[in-house]
Amino acid sequence: MLPDQDRYYRLDLKPDVIKTEKVKYTRNDVHHWSPDRIFAEDDLYTTRWGQISNTDIEKFFFGQLDNATPEAVEYFSGLAPGRDASEKAFKTLLPYMSVQKLRTPKGLADLAERTNSNDANMTLLLLQRVQNLFCAVWTEAVWQIADAGDSRTKFIISDHPVTVYNRACPPLSKSCIGHNDPDIRLNASHTYFPLSLNKVLILTNLSWVRDPYQNEMRSRPNPGFFRDTIFSFLAIQTGRVLSEDEVLQINLITKRRAFRYIAAAEKEWLYPERRVSTDNWRKLGDGYLLMPEPRLIHMGGEIIVGYRGGGSDAFSEYGQKPWEKGYKDEDRSKRETEMLYRFQAEWAMKRGAQFTARNDEFSGRLVEDSPEMMEEHRKILRKYSRK
């Protein structure tokens, strides 16, 4: 919230209609309430067995995670090049986001449908078993932390705060309506989570950054959920400064993908559609609103680990082990190399010579393309314009 603020503005996107014998009216859709009332729902995590009610899931399962997460959020909010990697923060934030995506009314409805569960108790028990469902895929994504510090408008939140955006899957499309989010494993799916008023964590599938000209709704390589994988802090992108319009566009996505409620520190922020430059789902940010800086992306990415006392392990950039199909895929690598160079050229022409972000793989400072490199980008784009 803003400094000294103790109440938030909440917008009900589906206010109840009250009918009596004499009148019919719609409840107020905007409320100015304290945080503990904004998205509260009684007994959402209470299990019932006959006459016995149990709240242990909320107290001991969610409670421990909720108590540990603010420190991790603070770490990633302040992340900058050169800062020491925090394994603790990573291993706290990622499971928290996974659980947060599952435990909302929208998430629970989706989980129940996908598992054919018509019993709330069973759905809650299943949630605990699959709590890390999304962690491996998110670990292998390209991470960027973007900043709204220069924007008058700040980030809003929703009753489903881990938001998934796929430009080919608008909210009213058959596969993305109601409680259905786009699958995070689809090439063009971005996942984002506001860390504060000014900072947002955006996770983008590597396959999409390398080739944003492919089928958006096709699955990324190695889409399995429950498996070991590895993460590199060096590749986290920071320093991207969002414009006012980019923040409005992100808030528009948050609003469109909410289940029923959104909330904001300022009432005006509840209505991004009033000032945003476009509400065309495919054309937000010219189709690349949530994309990281592609010039910080490189081919390869295999990681080999050696252990004290002997032994080793290896992962491809998509998490495959050496004996698994796809660990070395020359055809994919050739295609992705060509498309990555094309996308880097397109991005440079749109955004300019200076990179829009930085990471520790590129010395931690903002890099700028040389005039010779910019001319090379132009040559690449001319080749595709002729095609």
N, C-alpha and C positions, 0 to 999 in steps of 0.2 A: 504493500500500500504506500501511499504518499506519506511524507513525514507528518507525525501527529494525527494521522487518520485512524479512526477506530470503526468506521462503517464503510461498507461497499455498496455499490449500486448493482442490483440484480435484475435481469430482464427474463421474464417468463415468456418463452416463444410459443407456448401452447396454453394460455391462461384458461382456467376452468370456466365453463358457462353454467351459471346457476339458474335453475328453473323452479318456480313455485306456481301455485294456482293463480297468483296475481301478477307476478313480474318475471321477466327473464333478463339477465344481465351477465356481462363478462367481468370476471375479477380483474383488478388492477394488474397490469403486467410488469410494472417497475416498482421495486421496493428498495429502501435504503436501510440495510440491516447490518448487524455485526457478523463477522466471518463465521461464527458457529451456527448461524441460521441460514447462510447463503445456499448451501447445497445439502442441508440436513435431511435425512430420511430415516424415520424411526424403524429400528429392528431390521435393517437391511442385511446385517450379518448375524442375526440371531437364528440359531438352529432350534428346532422344536421336535421333541420326541414325546408324543402324547400330550400330557399336561406339563411337561418339563421344558423350560426354556433355558438356553445356554448361550452366553455371550463370550465364551473363551476365545473364539476366533478373533474377535475385535481386540480383546485385551492382550492376548499373548502372541498372536500371529501378526496382525496388522500393527499392534501397538509398538512392538520392538522395532519394526521397520520404520514406522513413522518417527519414532524418537531419534533414530540414528541418522535419518536422511538430511535434516537441515544443515549439518556440518558438510556433507558431501555436496549439497547444492551450493553452499557458500564457496567451496573450493572451485567448482567448475564455473561459477559466476565470475570469479576473479582470476581465472586461468589466463596466463600470458606466456609468451615464449620464454624459455629458460627456467620456468618454475619446475620444481621437483615433481616427478610423477607420484601420484598417490594411489597405490593399489587399493587402499581402504576405501577411498572416495569412489573409485570406479566400481568396486564390488558391492557398494551400498546403493549408489544411484541406479545402476542398471536393473537389479532385481526390484527396486522400488518402482521404477517406470513400468516394468513388466506387470507387477501386481496392480499398479494404478490403472493400467489399461484394462485389466480383467475385472476389477472389483466395483466399477461404477454400475449403475442400473443398465446402461447401454452395454457395457462389457459382459455383465452377467447374463443379459438376454442373449447376446451373441454366443457365449459359451454354452448356454443351455440348448440353443438351437443346433449348434455344431455337434454336440454330444448326445442329441436326442434325449435330453434330461427334462422331465416335467416335474421334478421334485426339487424344491429350493435347497433342502438339506444336502442332497447329493451334489448339486451344482457347487455349493460352498466347499464341500469336501474335495471335489475334483479341482477346484481353484487352487487349493493348497498343494495338490500333487503336481500341477502344471505351472506353478508360480513363476518359473524361469523360462516360460514358453518362448519369449521373443529375444532372449539375451544373446544367443549365438549369432543370429542374423544382424542384430544391432551392433554387436562387437565388430563385425566385418564391414560395417558401413563406413562411409566417409563422414567424419565428425566435424561440424563447424559450430562455433559459438558466435552468433551475430549480435550486434549492439544497436539499440534504439535510442541511444543517448542524444543524438542530434535531432530526433523527432519530437514534435510537441505531443503527439499521441504515443501512448505506451501500450504494452501488450495487455490484452484481456485474457480471461480464463473461462473455461466452460465446465459443465458437469461431466465431461469426458476429456480431461486435460491433456492426455497424451494423444495428439491429433495426427491422423494420417491423411496425406494429400496425394492424389494421383490425378494428373491433369486429364486423363482419359476416363475418369470415373467420377462424374459430377454427382452431387447428393441425390438427385432425383432419378439417376440411372438405375436400372433393375438390380444390379449387383451391389449398389452402394446406397440403398434407401433404408430409412429407419435406423435399426441398430447395427446395420452392416457397414463396417469400415473396409476400404480397400485392403487386400492382403499385403502385409509389409514386405513380402517376398517378390511382389511384382516389380519388374524392372524400374518403372517410373514412380514407385511409391517413396515418398519422403515421410519421415516421422519427426515431429517436433514437440518440444516441451518447454514452455516458458519457465525460466529459472528465477526471474524477478521481473519488475516493471521494465527493465532495460535490456535484459539478456534472454536469449532463447537458444536452446540446443537443437540443432537440426541434423538429422541422420539421413544420409542418402545412399542408396545402393551403389557400390562401386561400378557395377555393370552399366548403370544409367549415366554416370559421369563420363565413363569412357566412350559410351555410344548412345547419345540421346536421340538417335535417328531410327532406332529399332522399335519393335512392337512394345508399347508401354505396358500392356496387360500380360505379357509373357513373363514367366518366372525367371528370376536371376539364377546363375549357376549355383549348384550345391545348396538347394533351398531347405534342406532338413533342419528341423528345429533343435532337437535335443542332442547335442554333441559338444565335444571340446573344440575350442578355437583359441586364437591368440590376438592380443590387442597391442597397438603401438601408440604410445602417447606422443611420439615425435610428429605424427601425421595430423594431429588435431589442428584445425584451422581456426585462428582467432583474428580479430582486428577488422572484420567486415562491419562497416557502418551502414545501417539501413536508412533509406530516405523516408520521409513522412508517408509517401504513397506506398512504399513497400511494407511499412508497418500496417497501414490500413488494409492492404491486400491480405496480409497474414491474419489480421483480426477478422476479415471477412471469411476466410477459410474456417477459422475457429468457430465463428457463429454458424456457418452452414453445416458444420460437422458436429455441432453440439446436439445432445439428445433432447433437452428441454430448456436448459438454463445457461446463461452466460453472466459474467460479472466483471465489473471494471471499477477502477478508482474514481473515474470521472463519468458522469452520466452520458456525455457526448460520445464517449468511446464505444458505447453499446451499439452505435449505428454507423459502422464503417461504410456501409453502402451509400450513405448520403454524400460522402466526399471522395470516395475512391475513384481512380481514373477509369477503371474497367471492372466489370463483374463477370466477364467472360472467363469461365473456368479454365479453358485451355490457354488463354492468353495472359494470365497473371505473370507479371515479370517477363513479358514476351515469351511465355512458356517455360521460363527458367527461374522463377521467383526464388525457389529454395535451393537452387544449385550452389555447391561450393565453388571456389576458384579452381577451374580445370587446369590452369597452368601450374598448379602445385601437385597435380596428379601425374604419376609416371607409370610406365609399364613394368612388368615384373612384380615383385612384392613377396616372393617366397621368403619365408622365415625359417631358419634352421637353429635349433636350440641344442646346446650341449650341457650335460648335467655333471655336477661334481661327482666323482666316483665312477664316471663312465655312463654311457648311454646317451641317446640323442632323440630328437623329435623334429618333425618338419611339417610346415603348413604352406599350402599355396595361398595366394591372395584371396581366394574364395573359400579357404578353410579345408580344402581336400588334403588328405594324407598321401604320401608317395604311391601307395598301392591302390588308391582309389581312382576311378574313372574321372578324367578332367583335370588331374593334377598338372599334367602337361598337355595343353591343347593348342597346337600350332595354328590351326585354322582360326580358332577364336582369338588368339593373340594377334594374328595378322590383321584380322578385321577390326579389332579394338584399337590397335595402333593407328590404323588409317583414320578411323572415326574420331579418336581422341585428338589427333592433330587438326582435324577439320573443326572440331568443337572449340579447341583452344584458339584457333584462328578466328572463328565466328565471335567468340567471347571477347577477344582482344579488340576487334573492330567495334563492338558494342560498348565496351567498358573502358577502352583506352589502354595505353602502354603499361601503366602502373597496376600491379596486381591488387585485387580487392581484399586479399587476406594474406596471412603469413602463417608459417608453421616452423617447427624446429628441424624438419628435414631440409628446409631452405634457409638455414642460418638464423631463423627467428626474426628476420627483418623484412620489411616490404621490398619486394623486388620489382624491377621495371624492365620491360622488354626494350632492347636496343632498337634503334632505327632499322638496322639490318634484319632483326627478328620480326619487326612489324611488316617489313616488305615481304618477308617469307610467308607471313600469315596471309597477306594479300594474294600472293601467288597461289596458295592452297585454295583460297576461296574462288579465285578466278577459274581454277580447274573444275570446280564443282558447278560454277555458274554456266560453263560451257556444256557440261553434261546435262 
